[in-house]
Amino acid sequence: MQSVPRLPRGGVIVLDARGDDRALRVTWHHEADLVVLSLWRENVCTGSFRLAVDEVPDLIDALRAGLGATYDATRSPAS
C-alpha cells in the first residue's frame, strides 16, 4: 500500500501512474497569490514549483488542450 503525505488544506494529491509512492501535491497559498506544485516520493518532497495565480489559467488551458487531443484520438475511428 502506498504511503501518501497528508492532504493539504485547500489542495489535492494526485498519485503517479508509475507507483513507487510518487505523488504530486497541489497546494493553494492565497495569502501569497500562488499555487505550489510539489513532487513527493514516499514522505519526502523531492521538488517544488511556485506558480503565480495569474499563470494558473495558462496551465489549465494546456492541460485541457492535451486532454482534448487524447480524447479526440481515442474516439476517432480506426483507419
C-alpha positions as CSV (number, residue, x, y, z in Angstrom):
1,M,0.0,0.0,0.0
2,Q,1.3,3.5,-0.9
3,S,2.0,5.9,1.9
4,V,0.9,9.4,0.8
5,P,1.6,12.7,2.5
6,R,-1.3,14.2,4.4
7,L,-3.8,16.1,2.2
8,P,-3.0,19.8,2.5
9,R,-5.8,22.1,3.4
10,G,-7.1,23.6,0.2
11,G,-5.2,21.3,-2.0
12,V,-5.1,17.9,-3.7
13,I,-2.7,14.9,-4.0
14,V,-2.5,13.0,-7.3
15,L,-0.8,9.6,-7.3
16,D,1.8,8.9,-10.0
17,A,0.8,6.2,-12.5
18,R,4.3,4.6,-12.0
19,G,3.5,3.9,-8.4
20,D,6.6,3.7,-6.1
21,D,5.0,6.1,-3.6
22,R,5.2,9.0,-6.0
23,A,2.7,11.8,-5.9
24,L,2.1,15.4,-7.0
25,R,0.7,17.7,-4.3
26,V,-1.1,20.9,-5.4
27,T,-1.4,23.5,-2.6
28,W,-3.1,26.9,-2.9
29,H,-1.4,29.8,-1.0
30,H,-4.0,32.5,-1.4
31,E,-2.1,34.8,1.0
32,A,0.9,34.8,-1.4
33,D,-1.2,34.7,-4.7
34,L,0.4,31.4,-5.8
35,V,0.0,27.7,-6.2
36,V,2.7,25.3,-5.2
37,L,3.2,22.1,-7.2
38,S,5.4,19.7,-5.2
39,L,6.7,16.2,-6.1
40,W,6.7,13.6,-3.4
41,R,8.4,10.3,-3.1
42,E,7.2,8.4,0.0
43,N,7.0,11.2,2.6
44,V,9.8,13.3,1.2
45,C,9.3,16.3,-1.0
46,T,11.8,16.0,-3.9
47,G,11.0,19.2,-5.7
48,S,8.6,22.1,-5.9
49,F,7.4,24.8,-8.3
50,R,5.7,28.0,-7.4
51,L,3.1,29.1,-9.9
52,A,1.7,32.6,-9.8
53,V,-2.1,32.8,-9.6
54,D,-2.2,34.7,-12.9
55,E,-0.4,31.9,-14.6
56,V,-2.8,29.2,-13.5
57,P,-5.2,29.7,-16.5
58,D,-2.3,29.0,-18.9
59,L,-1.6,25.7,-17.1
60,I,-5.3,24.8,-17.1
61,D,-5.5,25.6,-20.9
62,A,-2.5,23.4,-21.6
63,L,-4.0,20.5,-19.6
64,R,-7.4,21.0,-21.3
65,A,-5.8,21.0,-24.8
66,G,-3.8,17.9,-24.1
67,L,-6.8,16.1,-22.6
68,G,-9.0,17.1,-25.6
69,A,-6.4,15.8,-28.1
70,T,-6.2,12.5,-26.2
71,Y,-10.0,12.1,-26.2
72,D,-10.2,13.0,-29.9
73,A,-7.5,10.4,-30.7
74,T,-9.3,7.6,-28.8
75,R,-12.7,8.5,-30.3
76,S,-11.7,8.7,-33.9
77,P,-12.5,5.5,-36.0
78,A,-9.6,3.2,-36.9
79,S,-8.3,3.5,-40.4
